[in-house]
Amino acid sequence: MKKAMVIGSLGFIGFSLSKRLLEEGFEVIGIDHISEEHDQLKEQKLMEIARNSNFKYSNNRIENLPLQEVAENCDVVYYCLPNKKMAKMKEVLKKVMDYCNEITCKFVYLSSYESLNQRNEIGQMKMKEENEIEKYSKLNYNFSFHILQLPTVYGPWQPNSMTFQQLIMGIDSPSIDPIREDAIFIDDLIEILLELPADSDVNKTIKINSNRKNQWQEGVNLIKGTSNPKQESSEIEVKNTEDQAAYNRHIQTSLEEGIRQQKEHYKYLQKLKEMGLI
């Protein structure tokens, strides 16, 4: 049985990835931390996924966890930590890379478009980490990686801090996502992530995109029920690179369908709250 470690397994992307890996027959080692204050949404995710006997969960902060004790071997490690600064982020990244190098497993790092022009603190951090990964691979020949630079990702479980979700929640003046060039649906991204362990073309950075125009702004307009043809995104169209073209077949979900699913999931969570279950 193939084995995957998902660091950030109860986050937005990590949770959906863990579920699909289990469906594909992987044993999944999930690492995430539920604080003492109890994150009810994380607890709900854990309830949904922990029923699968192939899911092994470690409720720990990654910086405090001896990875070899969690899993002696893995085929792939997905680094799905949320986009926020951590005091020991550099040390944590090296710790995970050392683990991958020692057991010779693939490392998949989720970055974002924020790193492309280092437009904010998260972008600066992501670029530094991308550079650290590339530097590490040149010094450690057992280490192989994929870096995925992601646009805005939307769909069920999108965090409440993001624009699409806030609009769905009925917030009239939502906070604005830092990435407005493009948007892709969570399930399409997961299909790409599932393909990476078998990809022999390693040690590369891939800029994931929808290859469609104005997807972020179109999504905002769709949720609001408005049309603003004069609105311009900061990048009208993000075109495929040669590397991305191989994965583009997975970008299939229309904005209409993806947002419909996100709205339905929000209604589902609201019902759980009304029943006092979360």
C-alpha positions as CSV (number, residue, x, y, z in Angstrom):
1,M,0.0,0.0,0.0
2,K,1.3,3.4,-0.9
3,K,1.8,5.9,2.0
4,A,1.5,9.7,2.0
5,M,2.1,12.2,4.7
6,V,0.0,15.3,4.6
7,I,1.3,18.1,6.8
8,G,-1.7,20.4,7.4
9,S,-4.2,17.6,6.9
10,L,-7.2,19.4,8.4
11,G,-6.6,22.6,6.4
12,F,-8.5,23.6,3.3
13,I,-6.3,21.9,0.7
14,G,-4.9,19.2,3.1
15,F,-8.2,17.9,4.1
16,S,-9.6,17.4,0.5
17,L,-6.2,15.9,-0.5
18,S,-6.3,13.4,2.4
19,K,-9.8,12.3,1.5
20,R,-8.9,11.7,-2.1
21,L,-5.7,9.9,-1.3
22,L,-7.7,7.5,0.9
23,E,-10.1,6.9,-1.9
24,E,-7.2,6.0,-4.1
25,G,-6.0,3.4,-1.7
26,F,-3.2,5.3,0.1
27,E,-2.4,5.0,3.8
28,V,-2.4,8.7,4.9
29,I,-0.4,10.1,7.8
30,G,-2.2,13.3,8.7
31,I,-0.4,15.9,10.8
32,D,-2.3,18.9,12.1
33,H,-3.0,20.6,15.4
34,I,-6.3,21.3,17.1
35,S,-5.7,23.9,19.8
36,E,-7.0,23.7,23.3
37,E,-9.7,26.3,22.4
38,H,-11.1,23.6,20.0
39,D,-11.3,24.5,16.3
40,Q,-14.8,23.1,15.7
41,L,-14.4,23.0,11.9
42,K,-11.2,21.0,12.2
43,E,-12.9,18.7,14.6
44,Q,-15.7,18.2,12.1
45,K,-13.2,17.4,9.4
46,L,-11.5,14.9,11.7
47,M,-14.8,13.2,12.4
48,E,-15.5,12.9,8.7
49,I,-12.1,11.4,7.9
50,A,-11.0,9.4,11.0
51,R,-13.5,6.7,10.2
52,N,-11.2,5.4,7.6
53,S,-8.8,2.9,9.1
54,N,-6.0,3.9,6.7
55,F,-6.0,7.4,8.1
56,K,-3.5,7.9,11.0
57,Y,-3.8,11.3,12.7
58,S,-1.2,13.0,14.8
59,N,-2.5,16.0,16.8
60,N,0.8,17.9,17.0
61,R,2.5,21.0,15.8
62,I,5.0,19.9,13.1
63,E,7.9,21.7,14.8
64,N,7.5,19.4,17.9
65,L,7.1,16.1,16.1
66,P,9.8,13.5,15.4
67,L,8.7,12.5,11.9
68,Q,10.5,9.1,11.9
69,E,8.4,8.1,14.9
70,V,5.3,9.0,13.0
71,A,6.2,7.1,9.8
72,E,9.3,5.1,9.1
73,N,8.7,5.5,5.4
74,C,6.5,7.3,2.9
75,D,6.1,7.6,-0.8
76,V,5.3,11.3,-0.8
77,V,5.1,14.2,1.7
78,Y,2.7,17.0,0.9
79,Y,3.5,20.3,2.7
80,C,0.1,21.9,3.0
81,L,0.6,24.4,5.8
82,P,-1.6,27.5,5.7
83,N,-0.3,30.8,4.3
84,K,0.8,32.3,7.6
85,K,4.1,33.1,9.1
86,M,5.6,30.8,11.7
87,A,8.4,31.7,14.0
88,K,10.4,28.6,13.1
89,M,9.3,28.1,9.5
90,K,12.8,27.8,8.1
91,E,13.7,25.1,10.7
92,V,10.4,23.3,10.1
93,L,11.0,23.2,6.3
94,K,14.5,21.8,6.7
95,K,13.3,19.2,9.2
96,V,10.7,17.9,6.6
97,M,13.2,18.0,3.8
98,D,15.8,16.1,5.9
99,Y,13.1,13.4,6.5
100,C,12.3,13.2,2.8
101,N,16.0,13.0,1.9
102,E,16.7,10.3,4.5
103,I,13.9,8.0,3.4
104,T,14.1,9.0,-0.3
105,C,10.5,10.1,-0.8
106,K,9.1,12.9,-2.9
107,F,8.4,16.3,-1.4
108,V,5.5,18.4,-2.7
109,Y,5.4,22.0,-1.6
110,L,2.3,24.2,-2.0
111,S,3.3,27.8,-2.8
112,S,1.2,30.6,-4.3
113,Y,1.3,33.4,-6.8
114,E,2.2,35.7,-3.9
115,S,5.7,34.4,-4.3
116,L,6.0,35.6,-7.9
117,N,6.5,39.3,-7.1
118,Q,6.8,38.9,-3.3
119,R,3.7,41.2,-3.0
120,N,3.4,40.8,0.7
121,E,5.0,39.1,3.7
122,I,3.6,35.8,2.8
123,G,4.9,36.1,-0.7
124,Q,8.4,37.0,0.6
125,M,8.3,34.0,2.9
126,K,7.1,31.7,0.1
127,M,9.9,32.8,-2.2
128,K,12.5,32.3,0.5
129,E,11.2,28.8,1.0
130,E,11.1,28.0,-2.7
131,N,14.8,29.1,-2.9
132,E,15.6,26.9,0.2
133,I,14.0,23.9,-1.5
134,E,15.9,24.4,-4.7
135,K,19.2,24.9,-2.8
136,Y,18.7,21.8,-0.7
137,S,18.0,19.6,-3.8
138,K,21.4,20.6,-5.3
139,L,23.2,19.4,-2.2
140,N,21.2,16.3,-1.4
141,Y,20.8,13.9,-4.3
142,N,18.2,11.6,-2.6
143,F,15.8,14.6,-2.4
144,S,13.3,15.3,-5.1
145,F,10.5,17.9,-5.1
146,H,7.7,19.6,-6.9
147,I,6.8,23.2,-6.1
148,L,3.3,24.3,-7.1
149,Q,2.6,28.0,-7.3
150,L,-1.2,28.3,-6.9
151,P,-3.8,31.0,-7.7
152,T,-6.8,31.5,-5.5
153,V,-8.3,28.0,-4.7
154,Y,-12.1,27.9,-4.0
155,G,-14.7,25.3,-3.2
156,P,-16.1,23.5,-0.1
157,W,-14.2,24.3,3.1
158,Q,-12.7,27.5,1.7
159,P,-11.5,29.6,4.7
160,N,-13.8,32.3,6.0
161,S,-11.1,34.8,5.4
162,M,-11.3,34.5,1.6
163,T,-13.4,36.7,-0.7
164,F,-15.7,34.0,-2.3
165,Q,-16.6,32.5,1.1
166,Q,-17.3,35.8,2.7
167,L,-19.6,36.8,-0.2
168,I,-21.4,33.4,0.2
169,M,-21.8,34.1,3.9
170,G,-23.5,37.4,3.0
171,I,-20.8,39.8,3.9
172,D,-21.3,42.9,1.8
173,S,-17.8,44.3,2.1
174,P,-15.5,41.3,2.1
175,S,-11.8,41.3,2.5
176,I,-10.1,41.1,-0.8
177,D,-7.9,38.1,-1.7
178,P,-4.2,38.9,-2.3
179,I,-4.4,36.7,-5.5
180,R,-6.8,38.0,-8.1
181,E,-5.1,36.8,-11.3
182,D,-6.9,33.5,-11.4
183,A,-9.0,30.9,-9.5
184,I,-9.2,27.1,-9.7
185,F,-11.6,24.7,-8.0
186,I,-10.3,22.6,-5.1
187,D,-11.1,19.2,-6.7
188,D,-9.2,20.0,-9.9
189,L,-6.1,20.9,-7.9
190,I,-6.4,17.7,-5.9
191,E,-6.3,15.7,-9.2
192,I,-3.1,17.4,-10.1
193,L,-1.6,16.6,-6.6
194,L,-2.6,12.9,-7.0
195,E,-0.6,12.7,-10.2
196,L,2.7,14.1,-8.8
197,P,4.0,11.0,-6.9
198,A,4.3,9.1,-10.2
199,D,5.8,12.0,-12.1
200,S,9.5,11.2,-12.8
201,D,10.2,14.7,-14.1
202,V,11.1,16.2,-10.7
203,N,12.8,19.2,-9.1
204,K,10.7,21.8,-10.9
205,T,8.3,24.6,-10.1
206,I,4.9,24.6,-11.8
207,K,2.6,27.6,-12.0
208,I,-0.9,26.2,-11.9
209,N,-3.6,28.1,-13.7
210,S,-7.0,27.7,-15.2
211,N,-5.9,29.0,-18.7
212,R,-9.1,31.1,-18.7
213,K,-9.6,34.8,-18.4
214,N,-10.6,36.8,-15.3
215,Q,-11.6,33.7,-13.3
216,W,-11.3,35.4,-9.9
217,Q,-13.4,38.5,-10.9
218,E,-15.9,36.4,-12.7
219,G,-16.3,34.3,-9.6
220,V,-17.0,37.4,-7.5
221,N,-19.5,38.6,-10.1
222,L,-21.2,35.3,-10.2
223,I,-21.7,35.1,-6.4
224,K,-22.9,38.7,-6.2
225,G,-25.2,38.2,-9.2
226,T,-23.7,41.2,-11.0
227,S,-21.8,41.7,-14.2
228,N,-18.9,44.2,-14.5
229,P,-17.4,43.9,-18.0
230,K,-15.1,46.9,-17.5
231,Q,-13.5,45.3,-14.4
232,E,-9.9,44.3,-15.2
233,S,-7.9,41.8,-13.2
234,S,-4.3,42.4,-12.5
235,E,-3.5,39.8,-15.1
236,I,-6.1,39.3,-17.8
237,E,-5.0,35.7,-18.6
238,V,-2.5,33.4,-17.1
239,K,-1.3,31.3,-19.9
240,N,0.1,27.7,-19.6
241,T,3.8,27.0,-19.4
242,E,5.0,23.9,-21.0
243,D,5.1,22.1,-17.6
244,Q,1.5,23.2,-16.7
245,A,0.1,22.1,-20.0
246,A,0.6,18.4,-19.0
247,Y,-1.7,19.0,-16.0
248,N,-4.2,21.2,-17.7
249,R,-6.6,18.3,-18.4
250,H,-7.5,18.3,-14.7
251,I,-8.8,21.9,-14.8
252,Q,-12.3,21.0,-15.8
253,T,-14.8,22.4,-13.2
254,S,-16.7,25.5,-14.4
255,L,-17.0,28.5,-12.0
256,E,-20.8,28.0,-12.0
257,E,-20.4,24.4,-10.8
258,G,-17.6,25.0,-8.3
259,I,-19.4,27.9,-6.7
260,R,-22.6,25.9,-6.6
261,Q,-20.8,23.2,-4.6
262,Q,-19.2,25.8,-2.3
263,K,-22.6,27.4,-1.6
264,E,-24.2,24.0,-0.9
265,H,-21.4,23.1,1.5
266,Y,-21.9,26.3,3.4
267,K,-25.6,25.5,3.8
268,Y,-24.7,22.1,5.1
269,L,-22.4,23.6,7.7
270,Q,-25.1,26.0,8.7
271,K,-27.5,23.1,9.3
272,L,-24.9,21.4,11.5
273,K,-24.5,24.6,13.5
274,E,-28.3,24.9,14.0
275,M,-28.3,21.4,15.3
276,G,-25.5,22.2,17.7
277,L,-23.2,19.7,16.1
278,I,-20.4,22.2,15.4
